Each structure stands twice: as C-alpha cells, then as structure tokens.
C-alpha cells in the first residue's frame, strides 16, 4: 500500500465478511471421521487370539495399546505418555492415573478404572505379561509405549524413550490389518477408533451417557457424540418406542374421556 493510505482489508466490514465466509465454508465441509473399532475384533478375541500368545514384544505392545485404548476410552496421546508408575493393580481392576488429559469434568481427577472380568483377554494379565517380558516392571519411569531395538533374541525395550505418534499410528494400522476381514479396508480406522469403539460398544449395550462421560472425560455432550455411532438395532428402537408412546397417550386420553363422561352422567359405565 502507498504510504499514508490504510489497507481496505483492515476495514471492519471486510473483516466481518471474511469471518462470515469462513464460517459458511466450514458448515459445508465434508466430514472425514474414521469408523469406531468393531467390538467383534476386540470382544470376540480376534486381536487376543492373533497376538495374545506371541513372544514378539511389538505384538504385545500393540495388544496392550488396543485393550487399554478400547476399554479405557483413551486417546492415543494419553497412552503415549503413560509410564509404569501410572498403573495401580487391584484384585479385580487396574487404575490408570493420567498426568496429561484434556478434561476432568466429573471431579474424579484423571483416574481411569478398567475392570478385569474377562479371563480370556484380561487387560491386567496382558499388561503384567508385557511389563515382565519387556523387563520394565521395576522401572517406574519407563514408558509403556517405548522404543524397541532389534536384537538376535528379538526386541529389547528402551523404557525411557517413548515412540512418536507417527510410529504408533503406523504400527496400529499395520498390525490391525492382519486380523481384519479381507473385505474391509483398514484405512477406515485410525488410533481414535479405539476410544470411539469402546464408547460406541458401551452406548449400544445400555450403558448410560452419564457413565460414559465419567469414563471418557469428554468436555461436552457435543464432543462425546462425535465418538458414538448407534447400531442398527438401537436406531430401530426409536420407531417402536414412538409407536408405543402414541398408543399409550391415546389410551390415557380415552380413559380420561370415559371418566369425564361418568362424572357428567353417573349412569355411564366405564
């Protein structure tokens, strides 16, 4: 601009028009959300069957990532920062103390509790086995998702160096593809699919929204709903419930009219 002249882009009207255009454009943006991890891959033991009995530390690390991400509703960045000291073992559950978490809306701190009721794919047993084989059990500062060095015997865990998000994502998609049906594309999933899959399975099995909020630590209902995908069975309940409600209202109205008629004419039989 020439000296002494103000740029037209600094005008208040131009600025408001620009912000409005951005808002309109964002409203028509195509959503590219990934699919939640299907419960049949986790609950029906496909992941556990494939990697649960493997001696490969990379496989054990992947299995542990999927289980605590799915059942703990954890984000991948939360898992990446987990260290041995953040896990507390109990008889029938484990507690995970999160130092890095975006939310704490229910005043329970950043503690996540995962029950240990599934003996076929126990989160506690998988965690204990991984820590023992990786020789991390006595190192409280070691990262759970730590770097691995290839050796003649297999892999050696470097506990004080955590892996990057890029490495975690690449490993997740690579090993997940081995347990998926041939007809499905692994690219429809991402690391967020673990958190989304666990929450989706919970809502479709009758867990209350309050309990899901408590476990998943979402900021708001809107942010939580982005992770949930209702099953066909759950969606089909709505017309049935609506029809029941209409029939119930119609019955109540008819009964009320009969009572009113009886009040006006005592000889009327209900």
N, C-alpha and C positions, 0 to 999 in steps of 0.2 A: 504493500500500500504506500501511496505517496505520503510524505511527511506532512503531518497536520490533519490528516483525514482518518476517521475512525472506520475500522473494518465493518462491513454490513453484517458479517457473521456474529458480531458481538451484540447485535440488536436483540432485545428481549423477545420480540415476536418471532424472530428467526430461530432463537434457541428453543422456544416452546414448540414451534412447528417441527423442529428436528427431533425433539424428545417424543412428540406425539407419533411421528413417523416410525421411530424405533419401536414404540410400544405396539403399534398396529402390526408391524412386521413380525414381532415376537409372538403375537397371538396366533399367527398363521404358520408358525414354524412346525414342521413335521416332527413328531415325537420319535425318538430312536431308542426307546427304553428296551433293555435286554429282558429276556424271559427269566422268571424265577426258576431255581433249580428244582426239578421234579422230585417229589418225595420217593418215587419208586427207585431213584438212583441212590438214595441215602437210606431210607427206612427199610427198603426191601433188600438191603445188604449188598447191592451191586458194587459199590465202592469198597465196602469192607471185604467182600469176597475176593476182589481183584488185588487189593493192596494190603489187607489185614495180616496176611501170613508171609508177606515179603520181607526179606532181610535187608533190602535196599533202603538206606536212610532217606533217600529222596522220596520214595514211595510212602514211607512212614510219615514224613513231614507233610506231604500232600494230604494224606488221610486225616491227620490231625487238624490241618487247616480247614478242611471241609466240615468236619464234625463240630468244631467249636464255632465256626462261622455260621453254620446252619442252625445248630441248637442254641447258640448264644446270641443270635441276631447281631453278629459283629461285623463291622466294616473291615475291609482289608487293611486299612491304615492303622486301625486299632490292634489287629492281630500282629502286624509287623513290629509294633513297639512292645509286645508282650515279652516279659522276661520270666525266668523260673520263679523269682520271688513274688510274682503277681498271682501265683496259683496256690490255693489253700485246699488241701484234701480233707474230705469228711467221709463218714461211713457210706452215705447214700447220695452224695453230690460233691461237686467241686465249686469253689468260689473263685472268680477271676476279678482281680482288682485292677481297674483301668486307670492309668495315670493320664492318658490322653483320650478324651471323649468330648464330643461337641455339646452334649446335653446332659442334664441331670434334673429333669422336671418333677420327679416324684420324691425328692429329698431322701434318696437311699444311697447317696454318694455315687460312686462309679463302680459299684459291685454288680457283677453278673453271676447268677447261680444256674448251673446246669445239673439237672438230676441225673442219676446213674441207675436207671431202671431197666435198661436194655442190656442184658447179659451177652447177647450175640455181637453187639457192636458198642461196647462200653467206652464212653469218652474218657473216663478215668483210667481204664486199663490201657487204652491206646496212648494216652499222654504218659503214663508211667513207663510203658514199654519203650516209647520213643526217647524219653529222657535217659533211660538206662542204657539203651543201645548207642545213643549219641554221646554218652558219658558227660551229660550236662546236669545230672541230678544234684550234684554237690556244689554247683556254681550258680549262686543266686542271681548273679548279674548277667548270666548268659541269655541271649535272645532265643526264643523258641524257633523262629524262622531265621536261622543263622546260615552263614555261608558254609558250603561243603567243598572239601578238597578231595579230588580223586586220588586214591591210593591203590596199592596192589591188593589190599584186602577188601576194598570197596570205596567207602567215603569216610572222611574224617570231618567232624563238625568243628567249625571255628566260632565258638559261642559268643564272643564279644563283637562280632561283626554281623549285623543283620543284612538280609538281602534287600534289594530295591523293589519298588512296586512293579517295575517292568519285568524283573525276573519272576516275581510271584505270579503275575498275570500270565506270562508265557508258560510257566510250569503248570498252572491251573488248567489252562485250555488244552495243553498237550496231553496231560495225564487223564483229564476228564474225557477226552475223545475216545480213549480206549474202552470205556465202559458204556458208551452211548450206542443206541441202535444205529445201524448204517443209514437209515432213512433220515436221521436228524443231523442238522448242521451245528457243530459246536460253537460257531460264531454267533449264534443267537444268545449265548450266555457270556457272562463276564464275572469278575470276582464279586460284584454286588449281588449276583444271583444266589449266593449262599444266604445272605441276610434276607433277601426277598423271598427265597424259597422256604426258609424256616417260618417267617411271618405268615406267608400265604397258607402253608400247611396248618398253622395254628388257627387262623380265622376260619378255614374251611372245615375244621374239626370242632368248632363250637367254643373255642377259647374267646373270652370277652375282649373287647377293644381296650378296656382298662388294663387287663393283664398283659396284653401285647405292648401297650405303651410303656408299662412298667419294665418289661423285659428288654424292649428295644430302644428305650430312651429317646423317642422322637420329640422334636421341638413342638410339632403341632399335628393336628389331625390331617391337614393337607399333605404334609411331608410324609406322614405314615402311609397314607392311601396310595402314594406313588409306588410303594413297595408291594402292595397287595393285589392279587389277581383272583377274583372269585371263580370257583369251579363251576362247571355247567350245572351240577346238582344244586349248588347254592343259589345260582341265578334262577333256576326253575322253581325254587321255593316261593318267589315273590308273587307270581300269578295265583298260586294255590292259597297263600296267606291272604291275598287281596280278596279272592272269592269267598273265603271263609269269613272275612271281616264284613263283607257286604251282606252275606246271608245272616250273620249274627245281628247286624244293625236292623235288617228287615224283620227278623223275628222279634226283636225288642220293640220295634215300632208297632207291630201287630198286637203284641201283648199289651202295650200301653193303651192302644185304642180300645181294646176289649175292656180294660179297667175303667177307662173314661166312660164307656157305654154303660157299664154296670153301675157306675156312680150316678149317672143320669136316670137310668131305669133299673131299679132293684130287681125286677123280674127277669132281667137278662142273665143268661147262664154263661159263665166263662168257659 
